[in-house]
Amino acid sequence: MERLKSHSDFVAVLKRRRKVSRHDFIVHYAMRDDAKAHGVVTPGARRMGLAVSKAVGNAVTRNSVKRRFRVLASRYEHALPEGIDVVLRAKPSAANASFQSLEEQMATGFEMVASKLARD
């Protein structure tokens, strides 16, 4: 999965207000419609950004949460359609959640995003 890097990319995803809420994180998502036209990103690439605030914990805790999210997102990215931008926003409870719990939530969260997009 490619990374969302610029602030404008994050804002574009968050402004669309499409989200799936899980116990320990929220998945904000948006389909890119102009990425292919501008040639900014490889066609069909899935992009992900992480938002882990200080409410989650100190720097060590936040980085641990980010590492877990990156691993889990790469495991379940196949469930998402191509050309999607995703921002995973951690809730404070994510710091104390087990890896197995986060894995189950990530799998169901990404499936819920895919099913919502299929209905549209």
N, C-alpha and C positions, 0 to 999 in steps of 0.2 A: 504494500500500500504506500502510495506517495504521501508526503506531508503537506498540510496546509501551512504556509509560512507567513503570509502577509496579514496584517490586521484587517485589510479590506476583505480578504477571503473569509475570515472568521465572521466578520460583521454581516457579510452577504448570507451566510448560512443561518446565523442567529436571527436575522430580520425576517426570514421566511416563516418563522414560528411553527415549523413542522418538527414535532418531537415525539419520542417514546420515552416514558419514564420507567425506570427500574428502581429497585430499593436503594442501591448504592451509587447510581449514576443516571444521567439523562443523555439520550442520544438525539442530538439535533441533526437534521439532515436536509439536503436540498440537491435536486438534480441539476447538473450543469447543462445549460442549453447553448451557451455561446463559447464554450471552451474550444470546440473543434474549429469554429470560425476564426478565432484569433490565433490558433496554433500555439497557445500558451502551454498546454499540457498534452501529453500523448493521448490520443483518442481512446476513450473507454477506461481510462485510469480511474481508480478509486482513490480519493484523497481523504486523509484524516488529520484532525487537529485535536489537541488535548487542552482542556481548561481545568486546572487544578489550583484552586485558590488557597490562600493562607488559612482559611477555615478548616481545611483538611488536616493541617498539622505543620510541623517545622519542615525545613528544606529536605531533610533526609526522608521523612515520611512522604512528602509530596513526590519526590523522585522515585520512591519505591512504588507508589500508586501508578505513576506514569509508566514505569517499566512493565508492571503487570498489565496495564491497559494495552500497551503496544504488542505484547506477546499474544494476548487474547484476541485483539483485533486482527492480527495477522492469521490466527487460526480460523477465524470465522468470516473473514472478508469475502469468501466465495458465496456467502448467503446474500450479499448485497449486489444490486445491479451495477453494471458498469456505468461510469460517468456520474457517480454520486460523490458529494462532499459530505463528510460527517465530522461533527464536533462532539467529542465525548466530554461531558462536564461532570466531574466527580462531586459527589455529595460528601460531607464530613464522615459519614459512616463507612465510606470506602476504605479508609485507613485501617479499620479493624476487621474488615470482611476477610473471610478465608478465600484462598485462590479458587477453590472449588465453587464457592458461592458466586464469585465474580464470573467464573467461566459459564455457569448455568445462566446467569443474567445476560451475559454478552450474547450467548447463542440465541436465547429467546428474544432479546432486544433487536438483534440484527434480522431475525426472521420476521418480527413484527414490522420493521421498517420495510422489508421487501414486500410483505403482503399488503401494506398500506399503499405502496407505490403501484402495485399490480392492480389495485382497485381503481386507481385514478386514471 
